[in-house]
Amino acid sequence: MIVYVGFILLMLTGLILLGLVGIKIWIEVTKKMCSCKVNLEGKIVVITGGNTGIGFETAKILAKRGATVVIASRNDAKSKAAAEKITEVTGNPNIFYKHLDLGRLASVKKFAEDFDKSFDRLDVLINNAGFTEAEQRHSEDGIENVMQVNHVAHIYLTNLLMPKIVASKPSRIIIVTSMAHATHKFQRDDLLLGKRRLNFWTRYANSKLCNLLSAKAMAKRLPEGVTVNSLHPGMGKSDIFAKIPDCPKKILYFIMDRICKTVVECAQTSVHLACAPSLASVSGLYFDDCEVTTPHHTVTDELAEQVWTDTLSLIEDRTKRFEKIGTE
């Protein structure tokens, strides 16, 4: 019996290892690097979560092409260090950072006001920041935290910056989503209420679905000369899982270290969407490895319109509530 169990475990281990090797080969064969060499001097780029991981590498590559880059993140010390490092590596002195806490809608509004006073244009907005966490909790705005940071606050930010984006056209909005959206278990109240008990992965997947749907809905509302597209950066080790339980995090990072893309490779599709001349009029699509791809079959126009409408209603309700509280 012991020998039999040992044999089964050995077979399962072999199958898992074989599967991981297969994934690694698939990643290596399909991954692509941005091939365009466009110079971005004179362009201003805002990137959320640009002080670490994929966001940092995206910011560094765009800075190397001459763009003025504004890192929008919560940790000011980390953002300052990231900006200084990018300047040191690229020789580009036009790297700035501004405080943005996506977990607080008031902070989003303050960032937008500050940016509007500091810069006269916005050519590229990259909604890159994202995370998930073990504990299911609500922000001070009463929105489930993962949904707020990954989705709702980014839509609020985009809408607040939209006048400057439109005035700067041709301009681009880039939304970093994930193939994780295909594993969602989304229900309408997960956005509006966020009270259904869900694990950290499902909450992340649901928020990534909303990212993709919002890009689809937003594309129909933008004027000519302004585009929005979403993307899957690829399987890579990043800080988005920093707040999940230690045991699954260690297992996940162990696997990622061995089979996944590097953060530089994961940044390539964001860079491609930010500067490829061939995408000047392409909008509302979903990309992976610098190419258009098909999202999960549940990504429909009907659901996109519902999520867009619900998101704007939620933002209006919460910001009015905040402004009312602030004036009492």
N, C-alpha and C positions, 0 to 999 in steps of 0.2 A: 504493500500500500504506500509506504514512504517513497519507494523508488518510483512508483506511478505518479505520485503528486510532484516529486522532483522533476520528472520528465515533462509533465504538463507545464510547470513553472518555467522550465528551460525553454520549452517551445514558445510560450507566451512572450518571454523575454526576447527571444530571437525574432519573433514577429514584430514586436515593438521597435527593436533596433532596425529591422529591415524597413519598417514604415518610416522611421526617422531619416534613414539614409535616402529613401525615395523622395521625401520632402526636400532634403538638402539638394539632391540632384535637380529636382524640379525648380527650386529657387535659383540655382546657379544657371540653369539653362534659360529661364524666362526673364531674369532681371535685366533691366536696361538702364543706361545712363543717359542723362539729358545731352543731346548732341548739338543743340543750338549754341552759338557763341555770341549772342546779342550783348552789346554793351548797354549798361543801365544807368550811365551817368545822367544826372538830372532827374531821375525817377526816385520817388519816395515810397518806401515799403513799410508797412506796419505788420509785425508778426507777433501773435499772442503765444506765450510760452516759448519765447525765443532765447531764453537764457540757459537751456539745457536740451540734451537729446537731439531729436530730429529737428526741432525748431532752431536750436543753436547752429546746427550744421547748415540748415537752409539759409539762415541769416548770414552765415560766414560766406557761403557760395555767392549769394546775391551781393554782398559787400565787395567781394573780390571782382565782381563785374561792374563795380562803380556806383551801385545804388546807395542812396541815403537810407539807412535802416533804423527803424524805431522798434526796440524790444519792449513789448508790453507784458509785464509779468508782476506777480505779487511780491516776490522776494527782491527787495531793492538792492541788497548787498550782492546777491548772486547775479542780478541783472547788470549791475555796475561792473562786476568782474568779467562778465561775458562780453560786454561792450568793449572793455579795455583789451581783452584777449583778441577779439575780432580785429580791432584796429592794429594791434601788434602783429598779427599774422598776415593781414591783407594790405596794410599800409593805408587803409581808408579811414580818415579821421571823422567821417560823417556817420558815426554809429552812436545812437542815443538810446536811453531807456526811460520809460515812464511807468509809474506805478499803476497796476491794474489788477484788482482782485475780482475775478469773475464770480466769486461766491457772494458778492454784494452788488446789487444793481446800482446802488448809489455810487460805488466806485467806478462802475462802467460809465456812468453819466459824467463823473468828474474827469475821467480820462479823456472822453470825447471832447469835453469843453477845453481841457488843457491842450490837447492836440490841435484843436481848431485855432487856438490863439498862437500856437508855436510854429505851425507849418501852413503854407499857402496852397498845398495840393496833396493828393493821396492817389498814387498810381496803382498800387497793389496792396490789397488787404488780405493777409493770410490768417484765417481762423484755425490756428494750429493746436492750441492748448487743449489738453484732455487728460482725464484721469478716471480712476475708479477707487473705491474704498470698501473695506469690510463692513463697516457700520452703515446702516441705512439711516440717514438723518436728513433734516430739512435745514435750509439756509435761514438767515434772518428775514428773508423775503417770503418764507413759507413755501419754498419750492424744493423738491427732492434734490439733494446737493449735486449728485452726478449729472442729473438732467440739467440743472441750472448752469454748472460750469461748462459742460461739454456742448450744450445746445442753446438754451434760452438766453444766457448772457451774451453769447456770440451774435445771436440775431438782434438783440437790443443794441449791441455795439455797432453792428453793420448798419442798422437803420439810423443811428445817431450820426454816423460818419458819411451816410449816403450823399448829402448835399455836396460835400467836398469830393467824393468819389465821382459823382456825375459831372461836376465842374472841371474835373481833371481828365475827362475822357479823351482818348481811349484809355480805359482803366479796367482792372480785373479784381474779382473777388474769388478767393480760393478757400474751399472748406475741406479740411482734413477729416475724413470719416474713417471707416475701416470695413474690411470684409466681414468683421464680426457682426455687422448689421444683419447678415443672413441667419444668425442664430437668435434673433430677437423673439420676444414673446410680448410684443407691445399691445397695450390696450389704451384707449383714449385717456382714461383716468391716471395712467402712469405719468402723463405729462401734466394734467390739470391738478391732480391731487397728490400723486406719489405716495399713497398710503399702502398699496398692495405690497406685501412682504416679498422681496425678490433678492436673489443672491447678487454678489458684486459683479459677476460676469453678465448676467441678464440686464442689470441696470446700465452697464456700459454699452451692451449691444443695442438696447432700446434707444439710448441717446445718440448712438452712431447712425441708427436708422433715421432718426429725426434730422440729423445733419444732412443726410443725403436727400431726404424728402424736401427739406427747406430749400436746398440748392435748386431742386427741380421746380418748385413753386416760384422761387424768387426770379428765376430766369425769365419767366413769362411777364414779369412786372418791370424789368429794367429797360431803360431807354437804349436806343441804338448807340453803340460805342462803349457800353458797359457790359461785361460778361461775368458769369459766375459758373464755376464748375467744382465738382467734388472729387475726392481721390482716396484711394487706399494706398498708404505709403509702403506697404509690404510688411512681412513678418520680421520684426526687428526688436532688439532689446531696447526699451526706453523706460522712462520714469512713470509711465501711466499706471503701472501696477505696484508702485512703491508703497501704497497703503493697504494692500490686501494682506491676509494672514501670512505669517512667516513661512509656514510649511509649504503651501502651494506656490508661494513666491519663489522660494529656493528651488523647487522642482522646475518651475517655469523658466527661471533665469538660467538654470543648469542646461536645459534643453536649448534655450535661445542662444546661449553662448556658442553652441556647437553647430546649429543648423541654420540660424537666421541671417538675414542681411545685416550689414553694418549700418550705423546711423547715417553715414554719408550716402550709402546706397538708398536708404529709405527716404532721403531728402530729395532724390532726383525728380520724382513726379511733381512735387511742389514747385521746384525750380523750373521744370518744363512748362507748367501751366502759367507761371509768372512771366515768362519771357519768350516762349516760342512764337515767332511771327505767324506761323500757320494756324494759330489758335486765336487770332485777333477777333474773329467774329463767331467763334464756337462757344456755345453757352448751354447750360442745363444738362451737361453730360457727366458721366462717372468714369474716372480713369484709374488705371493700375499699370505700373511699369511703363509710364509715359504713353500709354495707348488707351483709346476708348474701350471700355468693357461693359458688360451687361450686369446690372445689379440684381439682387434677389427678386423673384417674381412678385413679391408683395409690394414692391416699390411701384405704386400706381399713381396716376394723376389725381384720382379721387382722394387717396390717402394723403398725398402731398398737400392738396388744398385744405384738407381738414387739419392737418398738423400745423400748416402755416397760419390759418385763421385762429386756431386755439392758442398758438404761441403768442401771436400779437395781442390777443385778448388777455392772456395771462400777464404779459408784460404791462399792458395798460392798467390792469387791475392792481398789480403789485407796485408799480411806480406811483400811481395816484395815492395808493395807501401809504407809501413811504412819504410822499410829499405832504399828505395830510398830517401824518404823525409829526413830521418835521416842523410844522407850523403851529402845533398846539402849544 
